[in-house]
Amino acid sequence: MKLVTFTYAGRTSIGTVEGDTVYDLRAGAPELPGSMRQFLEAGAPALERAREVAAAGRGGIPLAEVRLEAPVPDPRKFLGIGGNTRSHLAEVKAAGVPIRHSPHQTWFNKQVTCIVGPFDDIHLPSVSTQLDYEGEMAMVIGARCRNVPKERALEVVAGYTVCNDVSVRDWQLRAPTATLGKSFDTHGPVGPWIVTRDEIPDPHDLELKTWVNGELRMNGRTDEFLHRCEEMIAELSSVFTLEPGDILATGSPAGVGALMDPPRFLEPGDVVRVEVGRIGWIENRVVEAPAGHVYRPPAGTGS
């Protein structure tokens, strides 16, 4: 089943997608929660009710007439794992970039304010020109959990989605945490939906492809993960509670623009398409960041 957050006729709702039709769960099952995070918190009964709505054909809207939003617009956590594919580590080494080898997982935060929809614009920030892409598969957590054993870790996954771990490289390298360079507004496109876990029995058997302006830049597979999905969940949940709707980006293959010779960073007008086999694709255009709020000191401060 494909779970979506969408806007239609000025109203945002959640639904399921079957073929070219979105089934509005607010219309077909008004007793269900109205947001994706709350829906996932409701667990297996809510998922079963959603299947019933789609099977009954209630609340159908043509997919082409809706605006798809990020499937979980308001997760409590959006985390990414660094250096998790063999091909990406190989390209880093070939470029002569010094890296500290560690057998442990390396995680960073993407602040949740970076999240945008699957076809929304990506902003080139005014403070950097080193804008880069990283097409990835992401897990969406479906149950509140702590200390999950590795052999049962996939049981807490609601499903899988596509994300672009957009990165501002010079800001990423300012500190070991990388968080600032990973968290600019609009730098977390996610979507187009969550494909539920039952439809993807093995998340380590998926293609990962990223194009820039139609040029294939990344061409890998999830079977090259150094740390498997269940290992990621076991590691994180040994430290803190994972909650429904949390997004875990699992790593990109080789092909980042920063490591090309010469580097090929994203520019306004570029279009980045990320596709994950059996899930779907997202596509985002790069634009100049609009002028934001300008701080003005309170009256009477003398500034």
Buried (B, 14 or more C-beta within 10 A) or exposed (E): BBBBBBEBEEEBBBBBBBEEBBBBBBBBBEEBBEBBBBBBBBBEEBBEBBBEBBEEEBBBBEBEEBEBBBBBBEBBBBBBBBBBBBBBBEBBEEEEEEEEEEEEBBBBBBBBEBBBBBBBBBBBBEEBEBBBBBBBBBBBBBBBBEEBEBEEBBBBBBBBBBBBBBBBBBBBBEEEEBBBBBBBBBBBBBBBBBBBBEEBEEBBEBBBBBBBEEEEBBBBBBBBBBBBBBBBBBBBBEEEBBBBBBBBBBBBBBBBBBBEEEEBBBEBEBBBBBBBBBBBBBBBBBBEBEEEEEEEEEEEEEE
